[in-house]
């Protein structure tokens, strides 16, 4: 292959020959990359908000669980106190 044919072939590859060449494809790729960067930035913001929301939700659920456990302990104590009160009252009556 002569030098002129190789140069001609490379020019067709770079600039296109009735089709998009590398120059046009690179312009398209640049545009796509900038759009992807914007999308990633939006996703980053959304993910950050989601993580904060999940942390808050987990904290609220943990507090609810702790409150339920305390309420169960208080309910158990109340049943025990009522049982003792009934026993003491029945001894006092008899």
C-alpha positions in Angstrom: 0.0 0.0 0.0 1.4 3.3 -1.0 1.8 6.3 1.4 -1.0 8.2 -0.4 -3.4 5.3 -0.1 -2.7 4.9 3.6 -3.1 8.7 4.2 -6.3 8.6 2.2 -7.6 5.7 4.2 -6.7 7.3 7.5 -8.4 10.6 6.4 -11.6 8.7 5.6 -11.4 7.0 9.0 -10.8 10.4 10.8 -13.2 12.6 8.8 -15.7 10.0 7.5 -16.6 9.0 4.0 -20.3 9.7 3.8 -20.6 8.5 7.4 -19.6 9.9 10.7 -15.9 9.9 11.1 -13.9 9.9 14.3 -14.1 13.6 14.6 -17.9 13.6 14.6 -18.0 10.5 16.9 -15.7 12.3 19.4 -18.0 15.3 19.5 -20.9 12.9 20.1 -19.0 11.2 22.9 -18.1 14.5 24.5 -21.7 15.5 24.6 -22.7 12.1 26.1 -20.0 12.3 28.7 -21.2 15.8 29.8 -24.8 14.5 30.0 -23.6 11.5 32.0 -21.7 13.7 34.4 -24.9 15.8 35.0 -26.9 12.6 35.6 -24.3 11.3 38.1 -24.3 14.6 40.0 -28.1 14.3 40.3 -27.9 10.7 41.4 -25.3 11.7 44.0 -27.6 14.3 45.4 -30.5 11.9 45.5 -28.5 9.2 47.1 -27.3 11.5 49.8 -30.8 12.6 50.6 -31.9 8.9 50.6 -29.1 8.0 53.1 -30.0 10.8 55.4 -33.6 9.8 55.3 -32.8 6.2 56.0 -30.6 7.2 59.0 -33.4 9.2 60.4 -35.9 6.4 59.8 -33.6 3.9 61.5 -33.1 6.2 64.5 -36.9 6.6 64.9 -37.5 2.8 64.6 -34.8 2.2 67.2 -36.5 4.7 69.6 -39.8 3.0 69.0 -38.4 -0.4 69.8 -36.7 0.9 73.0 -39.9 2.5 74.1 -41.9 -0.7 73.5 -39.4 -2.6 75.6 -39.6 -0.1 78.4 -43.4 -0.2 78.2 -43.3 -4.0 78.5 -41.1 -3.8 81.6 -43.5 -1.3 83.1 -46.5 -3.4 82.3 -44.8 -6.5 83.8 -44.0 -4.5 87.0 -47.6 -3.2 87.1 -49.0 -6.8 86.9 -46.6 -7.9 89.7 -47.6 -4.9 91.9 -51.3 -5.6 91.3 -50.7 -9.3 92.1 -48.9 -8.4 95.4 -51.7 -5.8 96.2 -54.4 -8.4 95.7 -52.5 -10.9 97.9 -51.9 -8.4 100.6 -55.5 -7.2 100.5 -56.8 -10.8 100.7 -54.6 -11.4 103.8 -55.8 -8.2 105.3 -59.4 -9.1 104.8 -59.1 -12.6 106.2 
